[in-house]
Amino acid sequence: MKITKNFWIAIAKIAAVLLMIAAIVIMAVCLKRQGDEKRRIKENYDAEMRKDFSRQQKIDVGELKEYFRKEVETLKEHKIKPREVENIIEVSYFYRDTTIYRDTLIYIYDTVKSAKTADFCVETDCFNIDGQIIGDTLEIYGITAQDEILISLYKEKPKCIFGKRRIKAIAISGCTGDTMAIKRNLLIEK
């Protein structure tokens, strides 16, 4: 009888120690998650304050739905659900072609001179312009621009030896080779 009583006391002590260890592990995991969340919010805040929009910010699906409603609506129009999205990179693109095409009207000069009207089409690798010259009036019917934009995520070099490598984005135009302004670089965490 005495052996069974000591046996149950030993089992109770072992169970108590295991419960304490489990509680400590659960608390450590919760504290680590809380620290990670604070770090994530601080890094997002720093990127916003520095207006370093190419630096990647980490958000969850709830924050995506709450703060980026316009982007979510655009994605829904293309039948993409917010929980399926992994990254959003928003680019500001302004294209202005300053090339002068002097030889375009040479081919239709005689036609314009004799017929008073002439259709024209300017075709380049980056855009097409369709229109018509009627007397001394120029009418443009359509301007079509096409471009292949390369968007790349890369690791930024740390500024000091103990600095953290952050993910940044760059967008490069295939037509002009210019880089475009990154308006937003979001990583959606699941």
Secondary structure as GFF3:
##gff-version 3
##sequence-region A 1 190
A	DSSP	alpha_helix	2	50	.	.	.	ID=ss1
A	DSSP	beta_strand	57	60	.	.	.	ID=ss2
A	DSSP	alpha_helix	61	67	.	.	.	ID=ss3
A	DSSP	alpha_helix	69	77	.	.	.	ID=ss4
A	DSSP	three_ten_helix	82	84	.	.	.	ID=ss5
A	DSSP	beta_strand	87	92	.	.	.	ID=ss6
A	DSSP	alpha_helix	109	115	.	.	.	ID=ss7
A	DSSP	beta_strand	117	123	.	.	.	ID=ss8
A	DSSP	beta_strand	127	134	.	.	.	ID=ss9
A	DSSP	beta_strand	137	145	.	.	.	ID=ss10
A	DSSP	beta_strand	149	155	.	.	.	ID=ss11
A	DSSP	beta_strand	167	173	.	.	.	ID=ss12
A	DSSP	beta_strand	179	189	.	.	.	ID=ss13
###
